[in-house]
Amino acid sequence: MSGLEGLDITIWQGGSIVMKRLLISFVIVIIAVVVPVIVFAAGGHDGLTCTGCHALHTAKEGMLIFAVEPNKKDINPRTKQAYSGISALCLGCHQTPEKGGEGIKPIEGHMSHPYGISTVNPKIARVSPELLRGGKFECVSCHDPHPSNTNYKYLRIDTANGSKMEAFCALCHPMKADPKTAAGKIHLFSSMDEQSYGGPAAETPAGAANPPASKKKQ
């Protein structure tokens, strides 16, 4: 073997070691980035900040300072009217562009559980007033889309990562559920009452009234 051939082999082996190290580093980076998302993310909103949905001074909709235009094009298959209220805001993102949305995980009303409705047949469902928004059954009746909600798919109750969906259904349909499931205690998640926050209280300015006591989360 000539000295040149030996040099070629040494260079090839050194390059192989460098490539292995680069590959290992790449795998470690992927694990560090992806695993926390898989473990902690309840849904796609976990990748957003507050301003992903809300605009402080340039809102498209005033009530919730929403950063996206309400969907005024998508038609509710049950009412034959355009959606309004909270559901129209959700559909501003979660509908196809042809139907007035941003094309982000579009929802088809004719293939979904009813939402955006003013009345609920009591023979079909027993809907708690806590689930209604402005007297209507909206998207947020089933989902609380804020990142503070760690439940599967941002559902209002814990379903053990989707493995106990019957507990969720029993919330409004107890007569159709397993009696043990229907009789179980259910904690309804809501991010809409800041008095329920169990973390450190904000500092109260001197002379201000004492803030209400925080309620400990179940």
C-alpha positions as a LaTeX table, in Angstrom:
\begin{tabular}{lrrr}
\hline
Residue & $x$ (\AA) & $y$ (\AA) & $z$ (\AA) \\
\hline
Met1 & 0.00 & 0.00 & 0.00 \\
Ser2 & 1.42 & 3.39 & $-0.96$ \\
Gly3 & 1.59 & 6.28 & 1.50 \\
Leu4 & $-1.01$ & 8.12 & $-0.60$ \\
Glu5 & $-3.49$ & 5.24 & $-0.35$ \\
Gly6 & $-3.01$ & 5.14 & 3.42 \\
Leu7 & $-3.68$ & 8.89 & 3.59 \\
Asp8 & $-6.91$ & 8.43 & 1.58 \\
Ile9 & $-8.14$ & 5.77 & 4.03 \\
Thr10 & $-7.30$ & 7.96 & 7.03 \\
Ile11 & $-9.18$ & 10.93 & 5.53 \\
Trp12 & $-12.22$ & 8.74 & 4.72 \\
Gln13 & $-12.31$ & 7.29 & 8.25 \\
Gly14 & $-11.99$ & 10.77 & 9.78 \\
Gly15 & $-14.83$ & 12.05 & 7.61 \\
Ser16 & $-16.97$ & 9.10 & 8.65 \\
Ile17 & $-16.45$ & 9.94 & 12.33 \\
Val18 & $-17.36$ & 13.60 & 11.71 \\
Met19 & $-20.53$ & 12.57 & 9.88 \\
Lys20 & $-21.54$ & 10.25 & 12.72 \\
Arg21 & $-21.04$ & 13.04 & 15.23 \\
Leu22 & $-23.09$ & 15.45 & 13.11 \\
Leu23 & $-25.88$ & 12.88 & 12.78 \\
Ile24 & $-25.96$ & 12.24 & 16.54 \\
Ser25 & $-26.06$ & 16.00 & 17.22 \\
Phe26 & $-28.92$ & 16.40 & 14.74 \\
Val27 & $-30.94$ & 13.61 & 16.40 \\
Ile28 & $-30.40$ & 15.15 & 19.85 \\
Val29 & $-31.63$ & 18.54 & 18.63 \\
Ile30 & $-34.75$ & 16.98 & 17.06 \\
Ile31 & $-35.55$ & 15.11 & 20.29 \\
Ala32 & $-35.06$ & 18.25 & 22.37 \\
Val33 & $-37.43$ & 20.23 & 20.15 \\
Val34 & $-40.10$ & 17.65 & 19.30 \\
Val35 & $-40.51$ & 15.65 & 22.52 \\
Pro36 & $-41.60$ & 18.60 & 24.73 \\
Val37 & $-44.19$ & 19.53 & 22.11 \\
Ile38 & $-45.56$ & 15.98 & 22.03 \\
Val39 & $-45.64$ & 15.68 & 25.81 \\
Phe40 & $-47.03$ & 19.09 & 26.76 \\
Ala41 & $-48.99$ & 20.36 & 23.77 \\
Ala42 & $-52.76$ & 20.09 & 23.97 \\
Gly43 & $-53.17$ & 21.31 & 20.41 \\
Gly44 & $-51.99$ & 23.64 & 17.70 \\
His45 & $-52.59$ & 26.80 & 19.72 \\
Asp46 & $-49.66$ & 25.91 & 21.98 \\
Gly47 & $-47.37$ & 27.19 & 19.24 \\
Leu48 & $-48.98$ & 30.65 & 19.39 \\
Thr49 & $-48.52$ & 33.58 & 21.71 \\
Cys50 & $-51.46$ & 35.69 & 22.88 \\
Thr51 & $-51.03$ & 37.95 & 19.85 \\
Gly52 & $-51.46$ & 35.00 & 17.51 \\
Cys53 & $-55.21$ & 35.32 & 18.14 \\
His54 & $-55.60$ & 38.75 & 19.76 \\
Ala55 & $-54.51$ & 42.21 & 18.58 \\
Leu56 & $-54.12$ & 44.82 & 21.29 \\
His57 & $-54.60$ & 47.91 & 19.11 \\
Thr58 & $-55.46$ & 46.65 & 15.62 \\
Ala59 & $-58.30$ & 44.22 & 16.33 \\
Lys60 & $-60.56$ & 42.98 & 13.55 \\
Glu61 & $-63.30$ & 42.34 & 16.10 \\
Gly62 & $-63.71$ & 44.48 & 19.19 \\
Met63 & $-65.34$ & 42.26 & 21.81 \\
Leu64 & $-62.39$ & 39.89 & 22.13 \\
Ile65 & $-59.81$ & 42.12 & 20.36 \\
Phe66 & $-59.52$ & 39.31 & 17.83 \\
Ala67 & $-56.68$ & 39.51 & 15.31 \\
Val68 & $-58.59$ & 37.58 & 12.63 \\
Glu69 & $-61.73$ & 38.69 & 10.82 \\
Pro70 & $-64.87$ & 36.80 & 11.88 \\
Asn71 & $-66.02$ & 34.37 & 9.22 \\
Lys72 & $-69.12$ & 35.92 & 7.62 \\
Lys73 & $-69.17$ & 33.58 & 4.64 \\
Asp74 & $-69.52$ & 30.06 & 6.04 \\
Ile75 & $-73.15$ & 28.93 & 6.28 \\
Asn76 & $-74.50$ & 27.02 & 9.26 \\
Pro77 & $-76.21$ & 23.93 & 7.75 \\
Arg78 & $-78.78$ & 23.90 & 10.57 \\
Thr79 & $-79.85$ & 27.55 & 10.49 \\
Lys80 & $-79.03$ & 28.28 & 6.83 \\
Gln81 & $-77.48$ & 31.54 & 8.05 \\
Ala82 & $-73.87$ & 32.69 & 8.34 \\
Tyr83 & $-72.23$ & 31.87 & 11.65 \\
Ser84 & $-71.99$ & 34.65 & 14.23 \\
Gly85 & $-70.51$ & 35.24 & 17.67 \\
Ile86 & $-67.61$ & 33.16 & 19.00 \\
Ser87 & $-68.02$ & 30.41 & 16.41 \\
Ala88 & $-67.57$ & 32.94 & 13.58 \\
Leu89 & $-64.27$ & 33.97 & 15.17 \\
Cys90 & $-63.08$ & 30.35 & 15.41 \\
Leu91 & $-64.08$ & 29.76 & 11.79 \\
Gly92 & $-62.04$ & 32.80 & 10.76 \\
Cys93 & $-59.08$ & 30.40 & 11.02 \\
His94 & $-60.67$ & 26.95 & 10.99 \\
Gln95 & $-62.39$ & 27.00 & 7.62 \\
Thr96 & $-61.22$ & 26.85 & 4.02 \\
Pro97 & $-60.38$ & 30.13 & 2.22 \\
Glu98 & $-63.29$ & 29.53 & $-0.18$ \\
Lys99 & $-65.63$ & 29.55 & 2.82 \\
Gly100 & $-64.11$ & 32.58 & 4.51 \\
Gly101 & $-61.38$ & 31.03 & 6.67 \\
Glu102 & $-57.61$ & 30.81 & 6.79 \\
Gly103 & $-57.48$ & 27.12 & 5.88 \\
Ile104 & $-56.09$ & 26.04 & 9.26 \\
Lys105 & $-57.54$ & 22.60 & 10.09 \\
Pro106 & $-60.91$ & 23.40 & 8.48 \\
Ile107 & $-64.12$ & 22.22 & 10.14 \\
Glu108 & $-67.16$ & 21.18 & 8.11 \\
Gly109 & $-70.43$ & 21.98 & 9.85 \\
His110 & $-72.42$ & 19.25 & 8.10 \\
Met111 & $-69.97$ & 16.62 & 9.38 \\
Ser112 & $-69.56$ & 17.95 & 12.92 \\
His113 & $-71.35$ & 18.04 & 16.25 \\
Pro114 & $-73.70$ & 21.07 & 16.15 \\
Tyr115 & $-72.22$ & 24.45 & 17.08 \\
Gly116 & $-73.35$ & 28.03 & 16.63 \\
Ile117 & $-76.93$ & 27.26 & 17.67 \\
Ser118 & $-79.29$ & 29.27 & 19.89 \\
Thr119 & $-81.52$ & 26.45 & 21.09 \\
Val120 & $-80.86$ & 22.88 & 22.14 \\
Asn121 & $-83.54$ & 20.19 & 22.18 \\
Pro122 & $-83.65$ & 19.08 & 25.86 \\
Lys123 & $-84.59$ & 15.55 & 24.78 \\
Ile124 & $-81.31$ & 15.30 & 22.89 \\
Ala125 & $-78.94$ & 17.02 & 25.30 \\
Arg126 & $-78.85$ & 18.40 & 28.83 \\
Val127 & $-76.57$ & 21.41 & 28.37 \\
Ser128 & $-75.33$ & 23.14 & 31.49 \\
Pro129 & $-75.59$ & 26.97 & 31.42 \\
Glu130 & $-71.84$ & 27.00 & 32.09 \\
Leu131 & $-71.30$ & 25.60 & 28.61 \\
Leu132 & $-73.25$ & 28.34 & 26.85 \\
Arg133 & $-71.78$ & 31.63 & 25.67 \\
Gly134 & $-74.32$ & 34.41 & 25.39 \\
Gly135 & $-77.05$ & 31.78 & 25.58 \\
Lys136 & $-75.69$ & 29.95 & 22.52 \\
Phe137 & $-73.96$ & 26.62 & 22.09 \\
Glu138 & $-70.67$ & 27.65 & 20.47 \\
Cys139 & $-67.30$ & 26.10 & 19.63 \\
Val140 & $-66.12$ & 27.15 & 23.10 \\
Ser141 & $-68.90$ & 25.12 & 24.69 \\
Cys142 & $-66.77$ & 22.04 & 24.00 \\
His143 & $-63.31$ & 23.60 & 23.68 \\
Asp144 & $-61.37$ & 26.16 & 25.69 \\
Pro145 & $-58.58$ & 27.05 & 23.25 \\
His146 & $-56.19$ & 28.83 & 25.61 \\
Pro147 & $-52.78$ & 27.23 & 26.28 \\
Ser148 & $-53.61$ & 27.07 & 29.99 \\
Asn149 & $-55.95$ & 24.22 & 29.08 \\
Thr150 & $-53.82$ & 21.08 & 28.99 \\
Asn151 & $-56.73$ & 18.79 & 28.13 \\
Tyr152 & $-56.72$ & 16.74 & 24.93 \\
Lys153 & $-57.79$ & 18.90 & 21.94 \\
Tyr154 & $-58.54$ & 21.72 & 24.39 \\
Leu155 & $-61.70$ & 19.95 & 25.53 \\
Arg156 & $-63.42$ & 21.40 & 28.60 \\
Ile157 & $-62.88$ & 18.20 & 30.61 \\
Asp158 & $-60.00$ & 15.77 & 31.01 \\
Thr159 & $-60.42$ & 12.69 & 28.81 \\
Ala160 & $-57.06$ & 11.07 & 29.64 \\
Asn161 & $-55.58$ & 12.15 & 26.32 \\
Gly162 & $-58.68$ & 11.09 & 24.39 \\
Ser163 & $-58.93$ & 7.59 & 25.86 \\
Lys164 & $-62.07$ & 8.43 & 27.89 \\
Met165 & $-64.19$ & 10.38 & 25.45 \\
Glu166 & $-67.33$ & 8.83 & 26.95 \\
Ala167 & $-66.81$ & 11.08 & 30.00 \\
Phe168 & $-66.87$ & 14.11 & 27.75 \\
Cys169 & $-70.03$ & 12.98 & 25.93 \\
Ala170 & $-71.73$ & 12.17 & 29.25 \\
Leu171 & $-71.47$ & 15.81 & 30.21 \\
Cys172 & $-74.50$ & 16.59 & 28.00 \\
His173 & $-75.79$ & 13.09 & 27.22 \\
Pro174 & $-75.86$ & 11.28 & 30.60 \\
Met175 & $-78.85$ & 9.07 & 29.69 \\
Lys176 & $-76.88$ & 7.58 & 26.82 \\
Ala177 & $-73.68$ & 7.01 & 28.78 \\
Asp178 & $-72.54$ & 4.20 & 31.03 \\
Pro179 & $-74.18$ & 4.85 & 34.45 \\
Lys180 & $-70.82$ & 4.82 & 36.26 \\
Thr181 & $-69.42$ & 7.34 & 33.81 \\
Ala182 & $-72.51$ & 9.54 & 34.01 \\
Ala183 & $-72.40$ & 9.52 & 37.81 \\
Gly184 & $-68.73$ & 10.44 & 37.99 \\
Lys185 & $-67.53$ & 13.81 & 39.21 \\
Ile186 & $-66.51$ & 16.06 & 36.32 \\
His187 & $-64.29$ & 19.12 & 36.57 \\
Leu188 & $-65.21$ & 21.64 & 33.88 \\
Phe189 & $-62.23$ & 23.69 & 32.74 \\
Ser190 & $-62.67$ & 27.40 & 32.07 \\
Ser191 & $-60.04$ & 30.05 & 31.45 \\
Met192 & $-62.67$ & 32.81 & 31.52 \\
Asp193 & $-62.60$ & 33.50 & 35.28 \\
Glu194 & $-59.30$ & 35.00 & 36.40 \\
Gln195 & $-60.40$ & 34.70 & 40.04 \\
Ser196 & $-59.88$ & 30.94 & 39.69 \\
Tyr197 & $-56.14$ & 31.30 & 39.10 \\
Gly198 & $-54.25$ & 29.44 & 41.81 \\
Gly199 & $-50.82$ & 30.97 & 41.24 \\
Pro200 & $-49.12$ & 33.85 & 43.09 \\
Ala201 & $-51.41$ & 36.83 & 43.54 \\
Ala202 & $-50.54$ & 40.09 & 41.83 \\
Glu203 & $-49.21$ & 42.82 & 44.12 \\
Thr204 & $-52.06$ & 45.07 & 45.24 \\
Pro205 & $-51.38$ & 48.85 & 45.25 \\
Ala206 & $-51.60$ & 50.53 & 48.64 \\
Gly207 & $-55.13$ & 51.59 & 49.49 \\
Ala208 & $-56.72$ & 49.28 & 46.90 \\
Ala209 & $-59.40$ & 46.81 & 47.89 \\
Asn210 & $-58.18$ & 43.33 & 48.69 \\
Pro211 & $-58.49$ & 41.00 & 45.66 \\
Pro212 & $-60.82$ & 38.02 & 45.99 \\
Ala213 & $-59.21$ & 34.85 & 47.32 \\
Ser214 & $-58.00$ & 32.48 & 44.62 \\
Lys215 & $-59.83$ & 29.21 & 44.23 \\
Lys216 & $-57.63$ & 26.15 & 44.20 \\
Lys217 & $-57.91$ & 24.15 & 40.98 \\
Gln218 & $-59.26$ & 20.65 & 41.25 \\
\hline
\end{tabular}
